[in-house]
Amino acid sequence: MLNRTYSFVADCLGNNAIGQGEGPLVFKSNTDERWYMFIDEYGGRGYVPFTTTDLNTRQWSPVSSYTMPGRPRHGTVLPITQAEYDRLLQHWG
């Protein structure tokens, strides 16, 4: 049975920054007290990043300058150790 008892936490995240979006991905920065959210702008640029320093405000700002890998979809970000990073870099360059 479909449960239809929900409420919006926030409306129109990314409004005016993307045309249409789906598959949001939220993760904490490794270096700053900051959170990032990637939204897949399907039919457009692919993932578009947003940022906030306070999740409670529900206010996300588009990241003005960024470079993303080509066409990722509905991915995830996993924290890894420096040793894991070094091994990946050694293997994959």
N, C-alpha and C positions, 0 to 999 in steps of 0.2 A: 504494500500500500504506500502511496506517495504522501509524504508529510509536507503539507503546505504552510506550516506554522513557522515562519521565519521573519526576521526583520533586517533591513539594510543597516550595515555598520556605517557605510559612507556611500554616497552616490556620485557617479561620474568621475571616478579616479582617472586621471589622464585626459579629462575633458579639454578640448581644444589643442591637445598635444599629439593625439593620435586619432585616426579616423574611426577605427573599430578595433577592439581588442579582446583577447581571450588568453587562457592559460597563464595567469599571473604566477610569478615565482618570487618569494620574499626571502631574503637572507641578510645576516648581519655582516658588516665589514670586519675583516681581520685586523685592520690597523686603526680604525677610528670608531668613535661612538656614533655610528651611522648605520642605517638600514638601507638596503636597495630592493627595488621591486622591478622585475622585468615583465613587461606585458607584450605578448605576441600580437603585433599589428598585422593580422592576417590580410592578405591581399595588398600589403604595403611593404614596409621596411623590415619586417621580421621583429625580433625583440627590440623594444625601446625601453631604456632604463630610466627609472625615477628614483628619488632619494628622499629620506627624512631622517631627522635626528631624534624624533619622538613619535613612537608608534601610537601613543594615546591621542595625538592631535588629529590623526587621520588625514593629514595634509602631506601630499607627495608632490615634489617638484621634479620636472623633467631634467635630466642631466644634459647640459648644453653641448658638451663635446665628448664623444665616445667612439670607440671602435669595437665592433662585435664580430665574432666568427660568422662565416657565411651561412645564413638560413637555418639557425638552430630552431627547434620546435619543442615546446612543452618539456623543457629540460629541468635540471636541478643543479644546485651548487653544493658540493660536498667539501667540508673542511678536511684538509690533509696536513700532515706534519711536514716539517722541512725535509726530513729524510725521504718521505714518500715523494715529495715534489722533486727532489734531486734525482731519485731513481726514474721517475717519469721523464724528466728532462734528458737524462742520460740515454734512455731507451728511444724516445720519440724525437729528441732534438728540440 
